[in-house]
Amino acid sequence: MLVKYGTISPSDLDLFMTTDSVDEAFEFLTTELEAKALSHPGVGL
């Protein structure tokens, strides 16, 4: 829907992660934060 109406580009869909598992969501978030934010304090994601 967001792509259809031009709110986001098709490549933005790669930024979403869908899960029904709290453990999987936690693992994804902590891994991404460690890789992209915590190793570079002050730098935005």
Secondary structure, 3 states (H helix, E strand, C coil): CCCCCCCCCHHHHHHCCCCCCHHHHHHHHHHHHHHHHHCCCCCCC
